[in-house]
Every structure is written in structure tokens, then in C-alpha cells.
Amino acid sequence: MPSSRTRADQAYSRCDRTAAFFRGQRRETTHDDCVGGDPVSSRVALVGAGRMGTPLCGRLVSARHTVTVSDLRPEREEAVRMLGADWAPSVTMAAAGADVLITVVPGPDEAAAALPDAVFAALAPGAVWIDMTSNSPAAARALRERAGAHGVDVLEAPIGGGPDDAEHGRLRLFVGGSPEVLDRCRPLLEAMTTAERIRHMGGPGTGYTTKLLINLLWFGQAAATAEALLLGRRAGIDLTVLRDTLADSAAGSDFIRRDLPALFAGDYLPSYGLDRIHDQLQAITGEAQALGTPHTMADTVLRIHRLALERFGPVDGELLAVALLEEIAGTLLRP
């Protein structure tokens, strides 16, 4: 296995580059307020200044919104201020008087820990909470009820894409919640991505479920493709010929066409943690169980990633399940 940088190293270097990119990039435009619909900037409390939250902060500041950021890591303050945002040492302080609360944290546990009642109580009347975390419907339900008890509307908008997409406004947002709340918040969301990349999936929970389903299918395709390639190579088929043939066949997929070149180069995509991947696969499998739908394939994808997690630990690498299959086969997928 090639070595990978730590998550902190990756996040800090990426975030510092993002801060440099956005300095001086503020546009002289305003957007309708997410709360009242007036053509003024929103007061935004942003929770999370990591590899996704930092570029989103830059885009919001560039769109002339007033942004206050909070993160558990005080060392992120400098990069946040370089973007033109304010810093608050606690989420409750960041939320004080804000029209919009946006959470961009790693997962359900971090979202729950960041959002006690005091945070929702501190928001301005009629405020909206937009959760961009890769959350689960079950875990978010209690937070949604907590927000509602304080008169805060809720919109979920988990993210599809990486830090470069966030920096350049190419993210895909899978939105769940009221159409009316989405309409009010579209101008603010369009500061972070384009209108056609904002998909309204339905009511509460549907945005989270969509993101989890996309991940289930992608990681399942990665494992299934790796097994096929390992078998083909053992049977004497040239990997490059097999890849090109599969890509141009009924079995073709975006994974084969877009992501295999990285694997063939020995890149296991160290942009996301294996433990997070496992948690998300576990969440979607649990939802299938709760809703009574078949989940045999989902169980298999989860099991492979659980074995990879046991083998490699909670390190970064979206294709580490493939690395496990390579290890079992005693073959690296290199042309």
C-alpha cells in the first residue's frame, strides 16, 4: 500500500490554498435573504472549516454574505479570517442573531455534538438550518425536531463532490425538505453551486438517503469492478484492453471510465476516511432494514469495507476496499 498523508495535513494544505484563491474574489452582488426574501445579504453561521467548509465559506463571503465560522480547531481561525469571514470560539456564539445556520461537519456524531438547544435558540427569528453534512435520516430526525421546537426551519443539502468542486461552484446538492423553504434559500445555495446542480429529492430525509445511495452504488461498483479485473487478469486478459472493452460495453460505468485511471496509477483516492465510508454504508444498510427492503448486496459492500477497515484502520482512502481485494488476490491492478 502506498503511504498517504494524514487527514489534518490534507485538510490544512487544501484549506490554505482555498483561502489564497478567494482573497480578493468578492463579487459586488447581493442575494435574496434566505429568511425574508429581501435583496440583502444573509447573516450566516457556518459550522465546520475543514476541506469542504472552508471553500464554501469563501464562496459565501464572495457573494457578500456576512459569515461567522466556528470549528473545534482554533488553528483554523487564520484561514477563515483570510477569506473575509468572522470567527467565533463556539457554535452558540456564531449562531447568535444569524439568519442561516449551515453545518458542514464530518458525520452524524459531530452534527449532534455541535447543535445543542442553545444553538437553535440563539438564531434570529425565522432562521433556517441547512445541514450539508453526510448525515443519516435517523440521526438527523432528533436534530430536526430540536430545531423545529425553536421555530427554525430545516433544509438538508448533503454534498456530492470534492474540495475542488466546492471551490469552483460545481457541487451537487441533494436537497430534502419543504419546497417553500428551498425556494427561500435557493439564492444562498446558488452562491455555492449552480441552479441545475441543486436537486430537490423530496421531504425530510430524502436528501440524506440520496447521498447514501450514491455512495453505496459507487463503492459497490468499485469492489465489483476490482473483482472482475482481478479475475480477468488471472485469466490472461490485458488490463488495459479489458478496461477499454468494459467501458464501451453494457457494463460500462462512470467508475470504469473516470476513476480506474487513478487506481491503475496506484492512487487509492485518499480524500475521505475509510471509517466514514464504513459508517455511511452501515447507515444505508440500516435504513434498508428499517424500511423492509432487500439489502443483500448492500450487506456485501458493507462487509468488504468492514474487513478493509479492520485491515488498514481509520485511514484515508476511498479505494482501500479494492486494495484489500488486491492483497487477497496477491495482484496489484496495474497495467
Phi and psi in degrees as GROMACS dihedral restraints (atoms count N, CA, C in turn):
[ dihedral_restraints ]
;  ai    aj    ak    al  type     phi  dphi    fc
    3     4     5     6     1   -70.2    20    10
    4     5     6     7     1   148.5    20    10
    6     7     8     9     1   -73.5    20    10
    7     8     9    10     1   152.8    20    10
    9    10    11    12     1  -127.6    20    10
   10    11    12    13     1   154.5    20    10
   12    13    14    15     1   -69.6    20    10
   13    14    15    16     1   157.6    20    10
   15    16    17    18     1   -67.8    20    10
   16    17    18    19     1   160.1    20    10
   18    19    20    21     1   -60.6    20    10
   19    20    21    22     1   -40.3    20    10
   21    22    23    24     1   -62.7    20    10
   22    23    24    25     1   -44.7    20    10
   24    25    26    27     1   -59.5    20    10
   25    26    27    28     1   -45.8    20    10
   27    28    29    30     1   -62.4    20    10
   28    29    30    31     1   -47.2    20    10
   30    31    32    33     1   -63.6    20    10
   31    32    33    34     1   -45.1    20    10
   33    34    35    36     1   -66.6    20    10
   34    35    36    37     1   -44.5    20    10
   36    37    38    39     1   -65.4    20    10
   37    38    39    40     1   -41.4    20    10
   39    40    41    42     1   -63.1    20    10
   40    41    42    43     1   -45.3    20    10
   42    43    44    45     1   -67.4    20    10
   43    44    45    46     1   -37.1    20    10
   45    46    47    48     1   -66.3    20    10
   46    47    48    49     1   -38.6    20    10
   48    49    50    51     1   -64.2    20    10
   49    50    51    52     1   -37.0    20    10
   51    52    53    54     1   -63.9    20    10
   52    53    54    55     1   -43.5    20    10
   54    55    56    57     1   -59.4    20    10
   55    56    57    58     1   -42.5    20    10
   57    58    59    60     1   -63.8    20    10
   58    59    60    61     1   -39.0    20    10
   60    61    62    63     1   -62.0    20    10
   61    62    63    64     1   -41.1    20    10
   63    64    65    66     1   -86.8    20    10
   64    65    66    67     1   -13.0    20    10
   66    67    68    69     1   -61.0    20    10
   67    68    69    70     1   126.3    20    10
   69    70    71    72     1    80.5    20    10
   70    71    72    73     1     7.6    20    10
   72    73    74    75     1  -100.7    20    10
   73    74    75    76     1    11.7    20    10
   75    76    77    78     1   -64.4    20    10
   76    77    78    79     1   133.1    20    10
   78    79    80    81     1   -90.7    20    10
   79    80    81    82     1   147.4    20    10
   81    82    83    84     1   -87.6    20    10
   82    83    84    85     1    56.3    20    10
   84    85    86    87     1  -133.7    20    10
   85    86    87    88     1   163.3    20    10
   87    88    89    90     1  -128.1    20    10
   88    89    90    91     1   163.9    20    10
   90    91    92    93     1  -125.8    20    10
   91    92    93    94     1   155.1    20    10
   93    94    95    96     1   -58.2    20    10
   94    95    96    97     1   140.4    20    10
   96    97    98    99     1   -64.2    20    10
   97    98    99   100     1   136.5    20    10
   99   100   101   102     1   -65.9    20    10
  100   101   102   103     1   -17.5    20    10
  102   103   104   105     1   -99.3    20    10
  103   104   105   106     1   -55.6    20    10
  105   106   107   108     1  -101.8    20    10
  106   107   108   109     1   -13.9    20    10
  108   109   110   111     1    84.0    20    10
  109   110   111   112     1     3.7    20    10
  111   112   113   114     1   -79.4    20    10
  112   113   114   115     1   149.1    20    10
  114   115   116   117     1   -77.0    20    10
  115   116   117   118     1    62.5    20    10
  117   118   119   120     1  -131.8    20    10
  118   119   120   121     1   164.2    20    10
  120   121   122   123     1   -75.0    20    10
  121   122   123   124     1   150.1    20    10
  123   124   125   126     1   -86.3    20    10
  124   125   126   127     1   152.6    20    10
  126   127   128   129     1   -92.7    20    10
  127   128   129   130     1   113.5    20    10
  129   130   131   132     1  -113.1    20    10
  130   131   132   133     1   129.9    20    10
  132   133   134   135     1  -101.7    20    10
  133   134   135   136     1   118.1    20    10
  135   136   137   138     1  -110.4    20    10
  136   137   138   139     1   121.9    20    10
  138   139   140   141     1  -106.0    20    10
  139   140   141   142     1   112.8    20    10
  141   142   143   144     1   116.2    20    10
  142   143   144   145     1   112.5    20    10
  144   145   146   147     1  -120.6    20    10
  145   146   147   148     1    47.6    20    10
  147   148   149   150     1   -93.3    20    10
  148   149   150   151     1  -152.3    20    10
  150   151   152   153     1   -69.3    20    10
  151   152   153   154     1   -20.2    20    10
  153   154   155   156     1  -101.2    20    10
  154   155   156   157     1   -42.1    20    10
  156   157   158   159     1   -64.3    20    10
  157   158   159   160     1   -36.1    20    10
  159   160   161   162     1   -64.7    20    10
  160   161   162   163     1   -50.3    20    10
  162   163   164   165     1   -64.5    20    10
  163   164   165   166     1   -32.0    20    10
  165   166   167   168     1   -66.5    20    10
  166   167   168   169     1   -37.6    20    10
  168   169   170   171     1   -58.9    20    10
  169   170   171   172     1   -45.6    20    10
  171   172   173   174     1   -59.4    20    10
  172   173   174   175     1   -40.1    20    10
  174   175   176   177     1   -69.4    20    10
  175   176   177   178     1   -39.1    20    10
  177   178   179   180     1   -65.6    20    10
  178   179   180   181     1   -42.2    20    10
  180   181   182   183     1   -64.0    20    10
  181   182   183   184     1   -41.7    20    10
  183   184   185   186     1   -62.8    20    10
  184   185   186   187     1   -27.6    20    10
  186   187   188   189     1   -87.3    20    10
  187   188   189   190     1    11.0    20    10
  189   190   191   192     1    74.6    20    10
  190   191   192   193     1    21.2    20    10
  192   193   194   195     1   -83.7    20    10
  193   194   195   196     1   150.6    20    10
  195   196   197   198     1   -90.3    20    10
  196   197   198   199     1   113.3    20    10
  198   199   200   201     1  -116.6    20    10
  199   200   201   202     1   130.6    20    10
  201   202   203   204     1  -119.9    20    10
  202   203   204   205     1   128.8    20    10
  204   205   206   207     1  -112.4    20    10
  205   206   207   208     1   144.3    20    10
  207   208   209   210     1  -132.7    20    10
  208   209   210   211     1   141.6    20    10
  210   211   212   213     1  -150.6    20    10
  211   212   213   214     1   149.0    20    10
  213   214   215   216     1   -65.0    20    10
  214   215   216   217     1   -19.4    20    10
  216   217   218   219     1   -98.8    20    10
  217   218   219   220     1   103.6    20    10
  219   220   221   222     1   -61.4    20    10
  220   221   222   223     1   -21.6    20    10
  222   223   224   225     1   -68.3    20    10
  223   224   225   226     1    -9.8    20    10
  225   226   227   228     1   -81.1    20    10
  226   227   228   229     1    -8.4    20    10
  228   229   230   231     1   -58.6    20    10
  229   230   231   232     1   -43.7    20    10
  231   232   233   234     1   -60.6    20    10
  232   233   234   235     1   -46.6    20    10
  234   235   236   237     1   -63.5    20    10
  235   236   237   238     1   -37.7    20    10
  237   238   239   240     1   -64.6    20    10
  238   239   240   241     1   -45.8    20    10
  240   241   242   243     1   -67.2    20    10
  241   242   243   244     1   -32.1    20    10
  243   244   245   246     1   -62.5    20    10
  244   245   246   247     1   -26.1    20    10
  246   247   248   249     1   -79.5    20    10
  247   248   249   250     1   -13.2    20    10
  249   250   251   252     1    99.0    20    10
  250   251   252   253     1     9.0    20    10
  252   253   254   255     1   -94.8    20    10
  253   254   255   256     1   163.3    20    10
  255   256   257   258     1   -92.0    20    10
  256   257   258   259     1   164.9    20    10
  258   259   260   261     1  -123.4    20    10
  259   260   261   262     1   141.1    20    10
  261   262   263   264     1  -128.5    20    10
  262   263   264   265     1   137.6    20    10
  264   265   266   267     1   -73.7    20    10
  265   266   267   268     1   -10.7    20    10
  267   268   269   270     1  -141.6    20    10
  268   269   270   271     1   157.3    20    10
  270   271   272   273     1   -66.1    20    10
  271   272   273   274     1   -38.2    20    10
  273   274   275   276     1   -62.0    20    10
  274   275   276   277     1   -40.9    20    10
  276   277   278   279     1   -67.3    20    10
  277   278   279   280     1   -38.6    20    10
  279   280   281   282     1   -64.3    20    10
  280   281   282   283     1   -35.7    20    10
  282   283   284   285     1   -78.0    20    10
  283   284   285   286     1   -15.8    20    10
  285   286   287   288     1   -57.3    20    10
  286   287   288   289     1   113.8    20    10
  288   289   290   291     1    76.1    20    10
  289   290   291   292     1     6.2    20    10
  291   292   293   294     1   -76.3    20    10
  292   293   294   295     1   145.8    20    10
  294   295   296   297     1   -79.7    20    10
  295   296   297   298     1   -32.6    20    10
  297   298   299   300     1  -134.7    20    10
  298   299   300   301     1   132.8    20    10
  300   301   302   303     1  -110.6    20    10
  301   302   303   304     1   123.8    20    10
  303   304   305   306     1  -119.1    20    10
  304   305   306   307     1   126.5    20    10
  306   307   308   309     1  -110.4    20    10
  307   308   309   310     1   128.2    20    10
  309   310   311   312     1  -133.6    20    10
  310   311   312   313     1    76.0    20    10
  312   313   314   315     1  -118.3    20    10
  313   314   315   316     1   168.0    20    10
  315   316   317   318     1   -63.4    20    10
  316   317   318   319     1   -34.5    20    10
  318   319   320   321     1  -169.4    20    10
  319   320   321   322     1  -172.5    20    10
  321   322   323   324     1   -58.7    20    10
  322   323   324   325     1   -41.8    20    10
  324   325   326   327     1   -63.2    20    10
  325   326   327   328     1   -43.3    20    10
  327   328   329   330     1   -66.9    20    10
  328   329   330   331     1   -37.8    20    10
  330   331   332   333     1   -64.3    20    10
  331   332   333   334     1   -44.2    20    10
  333   334   335   336     1   -63.8    20    10
  334   335   336   337     1   -41.3    20    10
  336   337   338   339     1   -67.4    20    10
  337   338   339   340     1   -30.6    20    10
  339   340   341   342     1   -81.9    20    10
  340   341   342   343     1   -14.2    20    10
  342   343   344   345     1  -125.5    20    10
  343   344   345   346     1    67.5    20    10
  345   346   347   348     1   -71.9    20    10
  346   347   348   349     1   172.5    20    10
  348   349   350   351     1   -54.3    20    10
  349   350   351   352     1   -35.7    20    10
  351   352   353   354     1   -60.5    20    10
  352   353   354   355     1   -30.9    20    10
  354   355   356   357     1   -67.2    20    10
  355   356   357   358     1   -48.3    20    10
  357   358   359   360     1   -66.8    20    10
  358   359   360   361     1   -35.2    20    10
  360   361   362   363     1   -66.6    20    10
  361   362   363   364     1   -26.8    20    10
  363   364   365   366     1   -79.2    20    10
  364   365   366   367     1   -17.1    20    10
  366   367   368   369     1   -69.3    20    10
  367   368   369   370     1   160.1    20    10
  369   370   371   372     1   -67.5    20    10
  370   371   372   373     1   154.3    20    10
  372   373   374   375     1   -56.4    20    10
  373   374   375   376     1   137.1    20    10
  375   376   377   378     1    76.5    20    10
  376   377   378   379     1    17.0    20    10
  378   379   380   381     1   -71.7    20    10
  379   380   381   382     1   165.5    20    10
  381   382   383   384     1  -124.6    20    10
  382   383   384   385     1   137.9    20    10
  384   385   386   387     1  -104.8    20    10
  385   386   387   388     1   122.6    20    10
  387   388   389   390     1  -111.3    20    10
  388   389   390   391     1   114.3    20    10
  390   391   392   393     1   -98.4    20    10
  391   392   393   394     1   113.6    20    10
  393   394   395   396     1  -103.5    20    10
  394   395   396   397     1    11.5    20    10
  396   397   398   399     1   -72.4    20    10
  397   398   399   400     1   151.7    20    10
  399   400   401   402     1   -78.1    20    10
  400   401   402   403     1    73.8    20    10
  402   403   404   405     1   -90.9    20    10
  403   404   405   406     1   177.0    20    10
  405   406   407   408     1  -115.9    20    10
  406   407   408   409     1   148.2    20    10
  408   409   410   411     1   -55.9    20    10
  409   410   411   412     1   -41.3    20    10
  411   412   413   414     1   -66.7    20    10
  412   413   414   415     1   -44.4    20    10
  414   415   416   417     1   -68.8    20    10
  415   416   417   418     1   -33.3    20    10
  417   418   419   420     1   -79.9    20    10
  418   419   420   421     1   -17.0    20    10
  420   421   422   423     1   -59.6    20    10
  421   422   423   424     1   -45.2    20    10
  423   424   425   426     1   -65.2    20    10
  424   425   426   427     1   -37.4    20    10
  426   427   428   429     1   -67.4    20    10
  427   428   429   430     1   -38.5    20    10
  429   430   431   432     1   -63.3    20    10
  430   431   432   433     1   -41.4    20    10
  432   433   434   435     1   -66.0    20    10
  433   434   435   436     1   -38.3    20    10
  435   436   437   438     1   -63.1    20    10
  436   437   438   439     1   -42.9    20    10
  438   439   440   441     1   -64.4    20    10
  439   440   441   442     1   -44.3    20    10
  441   442   443   444     1   -60.9    20    10
  442   443   444   445     1   -33.6    20    10
  444   445   446   447     1   -63.8    20    10
  445   446   447   448     1   -20.4    20    10
  447   448   449   450     1  -105.0    20    10
  448   449   450   451     1    14.2    20    10
  450   451   452   453     1    73.6    20    10
  451   452   453   454     1    20.6    20    10
  453   454   455   456     1   -96.8    20    10
  454   455   456   457     1   124.7    20    10
  456   457   458   459     1   -74.5    20    10
  457   458   459   460     1   154.2    20    10
  459   460   461   462     1  -128.7    20    10
  460   461   462   463     1   137.2    20    10
  462   463   464   465     1  -135.5    20    10
  463   464   465   466     1   129.3    20    10
  465   466   467   468     1   -99.0    20    10
  466   467   468   469     1   139.0    20    10
  468   469   470   471     1  -147.9    20    10
  469   470   471   472     1    61.9    20    10
  471   472   473   474     1   -58.8    20    10
  472   473   474   475     1   155.9    20    10
  474   475   476   477     1  -103.1    20    10
  475   476   477   478     1   140.1    20    10
  477   478   479   480     1  -113.9    20    10
  478   479   480   481     1   123.8    20    10
  480   481   482   483     1   127.9    20    10
  481   482   483   484     1   176.4    20    10
  483   484   485   486     1  -117.6    20    10
  484   485   486   487     1  -173.3    20    10
  486   487   488   489     1   -56.3    20    10
  487   488   489   490     1   -38.9    20    10
  489   490   491   492     1   -63.9    20    10
  490   491   492   493     1   -38.8    20    10
  492   493   494   495     1   -64.9    20    10
  493   494   495   496     1   -40.4    20    10
  495   496   497   498     1   -63.6    20    10
  496   497   498   499     1   -41.5    20    10
  498   499   500   501     1   -65.0    20    10
  499   500   501   502     1   -36.4    20    10
  501   502   503   504     1  -107.0    20    10
  502   503   504   505     1    14.4    20    10
  504   505   506   507     1    71.0    20    10
  505   506   507   508     1    36.3    20    10
  507   508   509   510     1  -115.3    20    10
  508   509   510   511     1    12.5    20    10
  510   511   512   513     1   -66.0    20    10
  511   512   513   514     1   153.1    20    10
  513   514   515   516     1  -104.1    20    10
  514   515   516   517     1   132.4    20    10
  516   517   518   519     1  -114.6    20    10
  517   518   519   520     1   127.6    20    10
  519   520   521   522     1  -105.8    20    10
  520   521   522   523     1   100.0    20    10
  522   523   524   525     1   -95.8    20    10
  523   524   525   526     1   133.5    20    10
  525   526   527   528     1  -125.1    20    10
  526   527   528   529     1   137.4    20    10
  528   529   530   531     1   142.4    20    10
  529   530   531   532     1  -171.8    20    10
  531   532   533   534     1   -66.9    20    10
  532   533   534   535     1   135.1    20    10
  534   535   536   537     1   -59.5    20    10
  535   536   537   538     1   -33.8    20    10
  537   538   539   540     1   -66.6    20    10
  538   539   540   541     1   -42.1    20    10
  540   541   542   543     1   -66.9    20    10
  541   542   543   544     1   -39.6    20    10
  543   544   545   546     1   -61.1    20    10
  544   545   546   547     1   -43.7    20    10
  546   547   548   549     1   -60.5    20    10
  547   548   549   550     1   -39.6    20    10
  549   550   551   552     1   -66.0    20    10
  550   551   552   553     1   -32.4    20    10
  552   553   554   555     1   -97.6    20    10
  553   554   555   556     1    -3.2    20    10
  555   556   557   558     1   -55.1    20    10
  556   557   558   559     1   -45.6    20    10
  558   559   560   561     1   -57.1    20    10
  559   560   561   562     1   -39.7    20    10
  561   562   563   564     1   -69.7    20    10
  562   563   564   565     1   -42.9    20    10
  564   565   566   567     1   -62.1    20    10
  565   566   567   568     1   -34.0    20    10
  567   568   569   570     1   -74.5    20    10
  568   569   570   571     1    -8.1    20    10
  570   571   572   573     1   -74.2    20    10
  571   572   573   574     1   -18.8    20    10
  573   574   575   576     1  -104.0    20    10
  574   575   576   577     1   -22.4    20    10
  576   577   578   579     1  -158.0    20    10
  577   578   579   580     1   179.1    20    10
  579   580   581   582     1   -87.8    20    10
  580   581   582   583     1   157.9    20    10
  582   583   584   585     1   -58.3    20    10
  583   584   585   586     1   -39.1    20    10
  585   586   587   588     1   -72.4    20    10
  586   587   588   589     1   -13.6    20    10
  588   589   590   591     1   -92.7    20    10
  589   590   591   592     1     2.8    20    10
  591   592   593   594     1   -99.7    20    10
  592   593   594   595     1   110.9    20    10
  594   595   596   597     1  -109.3    20    10
  595   596   597   598     1   121.0    20    10
  597   598   599   600     1   -86.5    20    10
  598   599   600   601     1   112.8    20    10
  600   601   602   603     1   -90.4    20    10
  601   602   603   604     1   -18.4    20    10
  603   604   605   606     1   142.1    20    10
  604   605   606   607     1  -151.7    20    10
  606   607   608   609     1   -77.2    20    10
  607   608   609   610     1  -170.5    20    10
  609   610   611   612     1   -55.4    20    10
  610   611   612   613     1   135.1    20    10
  612   613   614   615     1    96.2    20    10
  613   614   615   616     1   -22.9    20    10
  615   616   617   618     1   -72.8    20    10
  616   617   618   619     1   -31.3    20    10
  618   619   620   621     1   -67.1    20    10
  619   620   621   622     1   -46.2    20    10
  621   622   623   624     1   -59.5    20    10
  622   623   624   625     1   -46.1    20    10
  624   625   626   627     1   -62.0    20    10
  625   626   627   628     1   -40.9    20    10
  627   628   629   630     1   -59.4    20    10
  628   629   630   631     1   -46.9    20    10
  630   631   632   633     1   -61.3    20    10
  631   632   633   634     1   -42.1    20    10
  633   634   635   636     1   -66.8    20    10
  634   635   636   637     1   -37.2    20    10
  636   637   638   639     1   -65.8    20    10
  637   638   639   640     1   -41.2    20    10
  639   640   641   642     1   -59.9    20    10
  640   641   642   643     1   -44.1    20    10
  642   643   644   645     1   -65.1    20    10
  643   644   645   646     1   -42.2    20    10
  645   646   647   648     1   -57.3    20    10
  646   647   648   649     1   -47.0    20    10
  648   649   650   651     1   -67.7    20    10
  649   650   651   652     1   -40.0    20    10
  651   652   653   654     1   -65.6    20    10
  652   653   654   655     1   -48.2    20    10
  654   655   656   657     1   -68.6    20    10
  655   656   657   658     1   -32.6    20    10
  657   658   659   660     1   -65.9    20    10
  658   659   660   661     1   -41.7    20    10
  660   661   662   663     1   -63.3    20    10
  661   662   663   664     1   -39.5    20    10
  663   664   665   666     1   -61.6    20    10
  664   665   666   667     1   -46.5    20    10
  666   667   668   669     1   -67.4    20    10
  667   668   669   670     1   -44.2    20    10
  669   670   671   672     1   -64.7    20    10
  670   671   672   673     1   -40.7    20    10
  672   673   674   675     1   -65.0    20    10
  673   674   675   676     1   -40.8    20    10
  675   676   677   678     1   -62.6    20    10
  676   677   678   679     1   -42.9    20    10
  678   679   680   681     1   -61.5    20    10
  679   680   681   682     1   -42.5    20    10
  681   682   683   684     1   -63.5    20    10
  682   683   684   685     1   -42.6    20    10
  684   685   686   687     1   -67.5    20    10
  685   686   687   688     1   -39.9    20    10
  687   688   689   690     1   -63.7    20    10
  688   689   690   691     1   -41.6    20    10
  690   691   692   693     1   -65.4    20    10
  691   692   693   694     1   -45.4    20    10
  693   694   695   696     1   -60.8    20    10
  694   695   696   697     1   -42.0    20    10
  696   697   698   699     1   -65.4    20    10
  697   698   699   700     1   -42.6    20    10
  699   700   701   702     1   -62.5    20    10
  700   701   702   703     1   -29.8    20    10
  702   703   704   705     1   -82.0    20    10
  703   704   705   706     1    -3.3    20    10
  705   706   707   708     1   100.6    20    10
  706   707   708   709     1    13.7    20    10
  708   709   710   711     1   -92.3    20    10
  709   710   711   712     1   133.6    20    10
  711   712   713   714     1   -62.8    20    10
  712   713   714   715     1   133.1    20    10
  714   715   716   717     1   -61.9    20    10
  715   716   717   718     1   -42.5    20    10
  717   718   719   720     1   -65.0    20    10
  718   719   720   721     1   -43.3    20    10
  720   721   722   723     1   -62.4    20    10
  721   722   723   724     1   -42.8    20    10
  723   724   725   726     1   -64.8    20    10
  724   725   726   727     1   -44.0    20    10
  726   727   728   729     1   -59.1    20    10
  727   728   729   730     1   -48.9    20    10
  729   730   731   732     1   -63.7    20    10
  730   731   732   733     1   -36.2    20    10
  732   733   734   735     1   -69.2    20    10
  733   734   735   736     1   -44.3    20    10
  735   736   737   738     1   -63.6    20    10
  736   737   738   739     1   -42.0    20    10
  738   739   740   741     1   -60.7    20    10
  739   740   741   742     1   -30.5    20    10
  741   742   743   744     1  -100.8    20    10
  742   743   744   745     1    18.2    20    10
  744   745   746   747     1  -117.9    20    10
  745   746   747   748     1  -178.9    20    10
  747   748   749   750     1   -64.0    20    10
  748   749   750   751     1   -18.3    20    10
  750   751   752   753     1   -90.4    20    10
  751   752   753   754     1     2.6    20    10
  753   754   755   756     1   -62.3    20    10
  754   755   756   757     1   150.2    20    10
  756   757   758   759     1  -152.1    20    10
  757   758   759   760     1   164.6    20    10
  759   760   761   762     1   -61.4    20    10
  760   761   762   763     1   -34.0    20    10
  762   763   764   765     1   -60.4    20    10
  763   764   765   766     1   -46.5    20    10
  765   766   767   768     1   -65.6    20    10
  766   767   768   769     1   -44.6    20    10
  768   769   770   771     1   -75.5    20    10
  769   770   771   772     1   -34.3    20    10
  771   772   773   774     1  -106.4    20    10
  772   773   774   775     1   -36.1    20    10
  774   775   776   777     1  -102.8    20    10
  775   776   777   778     1   -21.8    20    10
  777   778   779   780     1   -61.8    20    10
  778   779   780   781     1   -36.2    20    10
  780   781   782   783     1   -55.1    20    10
  781   782   783   784     1   -36.1    20    10
  783   784   785   786     1   -65.2    20    10
  784   785   786   787     1   -46.2    20    10
  786   787   788   789     1   -61.9    20    10
  787   788   789   790     1   -43.2    20    10
  789   790   791   792     1   -61.8    20    10
  790   791   792   793     1   -24.7    20    10
  792   793   794   795     1   -90.4    20    10
  793   794   795   796     1     2.4    20    10
  795   796   797   798     1    86.2    20    10
  796   797   798   799     1    16.3    20    10
  798   799   800   801     1   -98.0    20    10
  799   800   801   802     1   114.7    20    10
  801   802   803   804     1   -94.2    20    10
  802   803   804   805     1    19.9    20    10
  804   805   806   807     1    54.9    20    10
  805   806   807   808     1    69.9    20    10
  807   808   809   810     1   -80.5    20    10
  808   809   810   811     1    54.8    20    10
  810   811   812   813     1  -108.9    20    10
  811   812   813   814     1    -2.7    20    10
  813   814   815   816     1  -153.2    20    10
  814   815   816   817     1   147.5    20    10
  816   817   818   819     1   -78.4    20    10
  817   818   819   820     1   138.3    20    10
  819   820   821   822     1   -62.2    20    10
  820   821   822   823     1   -34.1    20    10
  822   823   824   825     1   -66.8    20    10
  823   824   825   826     1   -36.8    20    10
  825   826   827   828     1   -66.8    20    10
  826   827   828   829     1   -40.6    20    10
  828   829   830   831     1   -60.3    20    10
  829   830   831   832     1   -46.4    20    10
  831   832   833   834     1   -59.2    20    10
  832   833   834   835     1   -43.7    20    10
  834   835   836   837     1   -62.1    20    10
  835   836   837   838     1   -41.1    20    10
  837   838   839   840     1   -69.1    20    10
  838   839   840   841     1   -38.6    20    10
  840   841   842   843     1   -65.9    20    10
  841   842   843   844     1   -36.1    20    10
  843   844   845   846     1   -65.9    20    10
  844   845   846   847     1   -37.8    20    10
  846   847   848   849     1   -65.9    20    10
  847   848   849   850     1   -44.1    20    10
  849   850   851   852     1   -72.9    20    10
  850   851   852   853     1   -32.3    20    10
  852   853   854   855     1   -66.4    20    10
  853   854   855   856     1   -39.9    20    10
  855   856   857   858     1   -63.9    20    10
  856   857   858   859     1   -36.1    20    10
  858   859   860   861     1   -67.2    20    10
  859   860   861   862     1   -39.2    20    10
  861   862   863   864     1   -61.8    20    10
  862   863   864   865     1   -41.3    20    10
  864   865   866   867     1   -62.1    20    10
  865   866   867   868     1   -44.5    20    10
  867   868   869   870     1   -65.6    20    10
  868   869   870   871     1   -34.5    20    10
  870   871   872   873     1   -91.1    20    10
  871   872   873   874     1    -4.5    20    10
  873   874   875   876     1    75.1    20    10
  874   875   876   877     1    30.4    20    10
  876   877   878   879     1  -104.0    20    10
  877   878   879   880     1   155.9    20    10
  879   880   881   882     1   -59.9    20    10
  880   881   882   883     1   144.3    20    10
  882   883   884   885     1  -146.7    20    10
  883   884   885   886     1    30.6    20    10
  885   886   887   888     1   -61.1    20    10
  886   887   888   889     1   -45.6    20    10
  888   889   890   891     1   -66.9    20    10
  889   890   891   892     1   -40.7    20    10
  891   892   893   894     1   -61.8    20    10
  892   893   894   895     1   -39.9    20    10
  894   895   896   897     1   -60.0    20    10
  895   896   897   898     1   -40.2    20    10
  897   898   899   900     1   -66.1    20    10
  898   899   900   901     1   -44.6    20    10
  900   901   902   903     1   -62.4    20    10
  901   902   903   904     1   -42.0    20    10
  903   904   905   906     1   -62.2    20    10
  904   905   906   907     1   -44.3    20    10
  906   907   908   909     1   -62.2    20    10
  907   908   909   910     1   -43.0    20    10
  909   910   911   912     1   -60.8    20    10
  910   911   912   913     1   -41.9    20    10
  912   913   914   915     1   -74.1    20    10
  913   914   915   916     1   -28.6    20    10
  915   916   917   918     1   -66.0    20    10
  916   917   918   919     1   -42.6    20    10
  918   919   920   921     1   -63.3    20    10
  919   920   921   922     1   -39.3    20    10
  921   922   923   924     1   -64.0    20    10
  922   923   924   925     1   -39.6    20    10
  924   925   926   927     1   -64.6    20    10
  925   926   927   928     1   -40.2    20    10
  927   928   929   930     1   -65.5    20    10
  928   929   930   931     1   -34.1    20    10
  930   931   932   933     1   -77.7    20    10
  931   932   933   934     1   -45.5    20    10
  933   934   935   936     1  -104.5    20    10
  934   935   936   937     1   -19.1    20    10
  936   937   938   939     1    85.5    20    10
  937   938   939   940     1  -178.7    20    10
  939   940   941   942     1   -80.0    20    10
  940   941   942   943     1    61.8    20    10
  942   943   944   945     1  -103.0    20    10
  943   944   945   946     1   170.1    20    10
  945   946   947   948     1   -82.9    20    10
  946   947   948   949     1   137.9    20    10
  948   949   950   951     1   158.9    20    10
  949   950   951   952     1   104.5    20    10
  951   952   953   954     1   -71.1    20    10
  952   953   954   955     1   -18.6    20    10
  954   955   956   957     1  -112.0    20    10
  955   956   957   958     1    25.5    20    10
  957   958   959   960     1   -72.1    20    10
  958   959   960   961     1   -24.0    20    10
  960   961   962   963     1   -64.6    20    10
  961   962   963   964     1   -35.9    20    10
  963   964   965   966     1   -65.7    20    10
  964   965   966   967     1   -40.0    20    10
  966   967   968   969     1   -59.8    20    10
  967   968   969   970     1   -37.7    20    10
  969   970   971   972     1   -64.1    20    10
  970   971   972   973     1   -43.8    20    10
  972   973   974   975     1   -63.8    20    10
  973   974   975   976     1   -39.2    20    10
  975   976   977   978     1   -60.4    20    10
  976   977   978   979     1   -42.8    20    10
  978   979   980   981     1   -64.2    20    10
  979   980   981   982     1   -42.2    20    10
  981   982   983   984     1   -63.3    20    10
  982   983   984   985     1   -39.9    20    10
  984   985   986   987     1   -78.0    20    10
  985   986   987   988     1   -16.5    20    10
  987   988   989   990     1    70.5    20    10
  988   989   990   991     1    27.5    20    10
  990   991   992   993     1  -141.6    20    10
  991   992   993   994     1   133.1    20    10
  993   994   995   996     1   -92.2    20    10
  994   995   996   997     1   138.9    20    10
  996   997   998   999     1   -82.8    20    10
  997   998   999  1000     1    79.2    20    10
  999  1000  1001  1002     1  -128.8    20    10
 1000  1001  1002  1003     1   126.0    20    10
